[in-house]
Amino acid sequence: MSDALPDFDHLRNELEVFELMIPGYVGSILRAARLVPDDKWNWSFVDETPTPRETVEHTFAWLWCDRQQMTVPDWSQHQPVPNLPEDRLRMIAVLEEEAMAWRSLIRSLQPSQLDEELPCWDGETRLRRSYLFHMGQNVVYKAGQMWVLAFGLGLDGAGLYKAPFPDEYYPFGKVRTWPAPRNPASSP
């Protein structure tokens, strides 16, 4: 099996999309997690939002669970989600190993297998494609959570948040100011 990733500009099937998306967005989570200092690993803005540690743990839990559901058809053989190491770097390494397991799993599949029905909770079934889509959705969501925490800690660079706005790339001349001015910070 080649280590080369699918060519983003010439994707041939949805398995190549899933290969780029699932391990790729886990890679984004890993990049942000590696920036977080140990003293902020279990930190968040408020109790209602996840910490970097919780984000990594939750990402791992669902990756592990859905991979188990796709690869262990006999539910009597299923195991609880393993406890992750407490150490930040070791926990990050375990998540990276899980991303590589997903890459191997995806590369082992044939497009015809995406329509196979697999057992799910409560006697339901789910298409293999649905498990892959669920993980794609989950890791995009978790990457967003992790990067909001990294932005809040000032780990993405210097200065205020300023993302590129699409109109800036066109020859429109003066475009509206983006982002709009913010309201003063207030409590939720």
ABEGO torsion letter per residue (X at the ends): XBABBBBAAABABAAAAAAAAAAAAAAAAAAAAAABBAAAAABBABAABBBAAAAAAAAAAAAAAAAAAAABABAAABBBBBBBBABAAAAAAAAAAAAAAAAAAAAABBAAAAABBBBBBGGBBBBAAAAAAAAAAAAAAAAAAAAAAAAAAGAAEBEBBBBBBAAAABBAEBBBBOBBBBBBBBBX
